[in-house]
Amino acid sequence: MSVTIIPTPGMAGGPCRGSCDHAKCHTLRAMADERCHHCGARFGFGTKVTGEPPMHLRCAQSIAAQSGAPATHPINDPAAPPQATGRRGDKH
């Protein structure tokens, strides 16, 4: 099961902080405005989303726990940490 993290504005890979005309920024903002199909809350930025239909990772984990899914079930795996971006070209 894949987990998507909606990056926060200004972060690497995230949308611009201000208004812009970038298609990627508009897509990420639209994703953040979508609502979880389990709890109905907006996803927001910095949120882990999984499943089809999409829902918060915490909602999917709650459903898995209530259904008695074993702890080895993929839904209980932690999401991969964000990739650290190296600073290339800096001279010290």
Summary of the structure (lengths in Angstrom):
residues: 92
radius of gyration: 16.0
end to end distance: 41.7
largest distance: 54.1
contacts: 185
relative contact order: 0.18
helix: 26%
strand: 11%
